[in-house]
Amino acid sequence: MTGIATHTSTTTMSLLIKDTTREERIRIVNRALNCGGGGCENCSSCWLGGGNVDNIYQDYIDGKKELAQINMEYSRQYAGKQSGYGKREEVR
């Protein structure tokens, strides 16, 4: 089970769509990313072409895709696009 510790107890809550309401999913995304609230962790999504984080996780908020699926798809598409990161040097 995927979960996060709540601030009020040591139990974990499921992040799965089937276990959350739309409002809870909005709070989960906002808390995890803390974008726009002065707590931006410079994930580089905006300038790497990944788009606004609100748009990236909209399918989770709307109950269409799980977080794990969105993160996997995002990683496949954008991982390694930062300056030189993940690029192999040509051997001569």
C-alpha positions in Angstrom: 0.0 0.0 0.0 1.3 3.4 -0.9 0.8 6.0 1.8 2.1 9.0 3.5 2.3 9.7 7.2 -0.3 12.1 8.5 0.6 15.0 10.8 -1.8 13.9 13.4 -1.0 10.2 13.7 1.5 7.5 12.7 -1.0 5.8 10.5 -0.7 6.1 6.7 -3.4 7.1 4.3 -3.7 5.6 0.9 -3.0 7.8 -2.1 -5.0 5.6 -4.4 -7.8 7.1 -6.4 -10.3 4.5 -5.0 -9.4 5.6 -1.4 -9.5 9.4 -1.9 -12.0 12.1 -2.8 -11.2 14.7 -5.4 -10.7 17.3 -2.6 -8.2 15.0 -0.8 -6.3 14.5 -4.1 -6.0 18.2 -4.5 -4.6 18.6 -1.0 -2.2 15.6 -1.6 -0.8 17.2 -4.7 -0.6 20.7 -3.2 1.2 19.4 0.0 3.6 17.2 -1.9 4.7 19.8 -4.4 4.1 23.0 -2.4 4.4 24.9 -5.7 3.2 28.5 -5.8 3.2 28.8 -2.0 6.8 30.0 -1.6 8.0 26.4 -1.0 8.9 25.6 -4.6 11.5 22.9 -4.6 12.7 23.8 -8.1 11.6 20.5 -9.7 12.4 22.1 -13.0 9.2 20.9 -14.5 8.2 24.3 -15.7 11.3 25.1 -17.7 12.0 21.6 -18.9 8.8 21.6 -20.9 6.9 19.4 -18.5 4.3 22.1 -18.0 2.7 23.5 -14.9 2.6 21.0 -12.1 -1.1 21.6 -11.8 -1.6 20.3 -15.3 0.8 17.3 -14.8 -1.2 15.9 -11.9 -4.7 16.9 -13.2 -5.5 13.4 -14.3 -4.8 12.2 -10.7 -7.0 14.9 -9.3 -9.7 14.0 -11.7 -9.4 10.3 -10.8 -8.2 9.2 -14.3 -4.6 8.1 -13.5 -2.8 7.0 -10.3 0.2 9.1 -9.1 2.6 6.2 -9.9 1.5 6.1 -13.5 1.8 9.8 -14.0 5.3 9.9 -12.4 6.4 7.0 -14.5 5.2 8.6 -17.7 6.7 11.9 -16.8 10.1 10.3 -16.0 10.1 8.4 -19.3 9.4 11.6 -21.2 11.5 14.2 -19.4 14.2 12.5 -17.4 17.7 13.4 -18.5 16.7 16.6 -20.3 18.6 18.9 -17.9 21.9 20.2 -19.1 24.0 17.2 -19.8 22.2 15.0 -17.2 22.0 11.4 -18.4 23.8 12.0 -21.6 26.5 9.5 -22.6 29.7 10.8 -24.0 30.8 9.4 -27.3 33.8 7.1 -27.1 36.3 7.4 -29.9 
